[in-house]
Amino acid sequence: MSTDRQPDVEALVRSSSVGFRSGYHWRDRRALWGELLWAEGGVITVVAGDALWVVPLGQALWLPAGTVHGVRLAGRGILRSVFVHPDQAPMPPARVGVVRRGSLLRALLRRVLHRGVLMPDRAPDMHLALVLCDELRAGPGAPVALPMPTDARARRAAEHFQQMLQQRDPERGRLPSAEALARHAGASVRTLERCFRGETGMTLGAWCLRARVVFAMTRLADGASVTVAGLDAGYATTSAFVASFRRIAGVTPGRYARSVEPSMDVPL
């Protein structure tokens, strides 16, 4: 699958649907067009705008033209993308954000995917593009985002914690404490707390808790049970995991796992 292919410049809007399995990882690239992306089955995590975004069920992520981003796919499903030309059509929001796929937007996206391309010399296509852009501006969703600090010490701590989540043995390895993260980052705990509060709006502990839930989402998409996903994310009990997951994601991990089961059907 090519990661560098760009839509033709003469179009208003183009679309793409690509089947995927766990392991796809598109490293940083710049979106030349505005892009709306979502998955039917599986989980998309996108690093963009100094944050890691998880695209929840029934929502999509909007990336303005020029956004540098990386995409990681977990589970199995279909990656959907709709590209909006930055010059040919009125731009939706100028910032990265989650968009709720309500009934009208779902119908519009279904039409765009069916047509494949909207051209400026066709009046129906122009009208469809205008309504699509209006709906993208009007439908903000509830993001599950993990803001990333920019301070070098805090960034080292954040990336180390994520790496430990990926690599540790749930049977024996413990997640690093605030003191251990501070030692790894070459800063005091107080300094890290100040950086995380100032740059992510969260305490270090709250940030780590959200990082664990984001990691658990990818484990659920890969087919792990709720119990195993909770253990992998560092929870001692399933009940504690369920409560934390519901508070951050808005649904239980069981319901979330069912929502990201493979779906290879074409309908949205």
N, C-alpha and C positions, 0 to 999 in steps of 0.2 A: 504494500500500500504506500503510495507516494505521499509524503508530508509537505511537499513544496508546490504542489499543483495549485494554481490560482484560477479563479473564474475568468471568463473572457471579459475584456474591458468594456465591450459595447452593451452588455446586459445591464438591466436594473437590479435583478435578483437572480441568484442561482441556488441550487440545492444539491445536497449530497447525502447518501445513505451508505454506510459501510459496516458490514458485520465484523465483530471483534471477539476476541477471547482475552483473558487476563494476560498481562505482560506487555501490551502495547504501551510505549512511552515515547511521546513526541517531545523532544527537548525544545528549549526556548526557540521560538520563531516569531516573526512579526506578522500580524494579520494585516494584509494590504486592504482588505474590505472589512466592513463591519460583519461580525459573525455571531449568529445565535446557534448554540449547540446544546444538545440534550441526548439522553440515551433511552432506548426501549430495552430494558433489562440491563443488569450490571450497574456499575457506579463510575462516574467520571469525577476525577479530581483535577483541578486546573490551578496552576500557580500563575497568578497575574496580579499586577497592581499591589505588590507587597502583601499578598494574602494567598492562602490556599483555600480554594472554593470547592465545596462538595455540592453537586447538583442533585437536589432531592427529587423524589417522585412528583410528577405533575408540574415541574418547573424546568427552566432552561437558563443558561448563562449567556448574557450578552457581552461581547467583546468589541469595543469600538475599533474602528480602523486605526492601525498603528500600534495596537497593544502587543507587547511582547509577552508570550505565554508559553507554558509547557503543559501537556495533557498526559495524564496517566489513566488507563482503563483497567478496571477490575471486574471479574465475573465474565459473563457472556451475554451479548445482546447486539443491538444495532446503534451505531453512532449516527445521529442526524445532525446536519448542519444546513443553515440557510445563510447565504452571503448577500449582503446589501452593499451595492456600489457606493463609495463615499461621495461621488460627484453626480451620479445619475439619479439618485433618490434622496429625499429629505432624511437626514440622519436621525435615528432613534437616540437614546440617551448617550451622552458623551463620556460616561464613566462605566467601568465594569460593574455589573450587577445581576442579580437573579431576577428572572421574569416569571411570573405565574402564568402557566398555560391554561387559561380559562377556556370555556367552551368556544368563544368567538375566535380566540387566537389559535386554538387547535384546528378549527375549521379552516382558517386562513392558511395555516401551515400545511394542512392536508392538500389544499388546492395547489400551493406552491410546489410541494413534493411531487404531486401528480403531473404538473406542467413541466417541472424541471428548470425552466428558465422564464423570466419575465423580461420582455423587450420594450424599450421606450417608444417604438414606433407603432405599438399596438395599444389602443385606448383602453381595452379591458385590463391589459397587463399593468398599465400605469395606474389605473384606479385601484387594482389589487395591491400594488406596491405601496400606495399612499395609505390605504387602510391598515396594511400590515405594520408600517412604521408608526402610525398613530397608536395602534394597539400595544406595540412594544413600549412606547412611552408611558402608557396608562396602566400597565400591569405589573408593578413591582411585587416581588415575592419575598418570602422569609428565608434569608440565606443561612446556610450552615457554613460559615467561613472561619478559617483559622488565620487571623492576621499575623504576619511575620514581622518581627522587629527589624529595624535597619541598623541600629547600633551594632558594631562588630562583635562586641562581647556577648550581647544578648542574642545575636544571630547564631554565634557558635553554640550557645547553650540550647537554643531552640532546635538547631539541626542535630545536635548530639542526642537530645531527648528523642527526636523522631527516629534517628538511627538505632537507638537502643530498643525502641518499640519493634522495629523491623527485625533485629538480629538476636534478641535475647531468647533464652530458653525459659518458657513460662513455668517449668517445673522447678527451676533453681534460680534463675536470674531475677533480681529485683530491679525495678526502675530507679534511676538515679534520684537522690534527694536534692533539695534545693542547695544544700552545702556541696554535694558532689558536682552539680551543674556549675556552681560558682567556681569551684576549683578548675574544672575543665575550661571554663571561659576566661579564667584569669581575672576574676573580679570578685568583689564581696557580694554576699547575698543581698545586702541593702542596695548596692548598685544595680544588681539585676532586677530587683523589685521595682526600683525607680524607672529603669528603662522599659520594662514590660508594661507598667502602668501608663507611662507617657506615650509609648509608641503603639500599643495594642489595645489600650483601654481595659486590660485585665491584669489581675495579679499573676505572678508566676505560677502559683498553684492552680488558678482558674484556667490559665492558658494550657498547662499540662493536662488538666482534666479534659479540656476540649480536644486536644491532640489525641488523647486516648480514644475518645468517641469517634473521631474522624478515622483513626486507624481501624477501629472495630467495624465501621461501615464497609471498608474494603475487604475485611475478613469475611463478613457476612455475604458480600457479593461473590466471594470465591467459594462459597458453599459451606463455610464453617457453621456449626450449630451456635445457638445463642450462648450456651455454656462455654464452648471452646473460644468463641470470639471474646467473651468477657475475660476469660483467663489470659488470653493472648494480650489483651489490653491492660492487664495488670490488676484486675478486680479479684478480690478474695472470694466473693460470693456472687452468685447469679443475681440475687435480689438487689444488691448494691449496683451492679452493672445495669440492670433494667431501669432502676430509678434514675441513674445518671444519664443514660441514653435518652430516656423519655424527656428529661428536663432540657436537654440540649437540642435533640432532633425533633421533638414534638410528637413522636410516635414510639411505641415499644420496639425493641430490636427484632422481635418476632414478626411484627407487621412490616417493618422495614425490609427484612429478609425476603418476605413474600413479594414485596413490591419490586425487588430487583432480580427476581427469577428470570431466566432466559426467556426472551420474547422475540422470536424471529419473524413474526407476522409483519406485513407491510403497514396495516392501519395504524394511525397514531394512537 
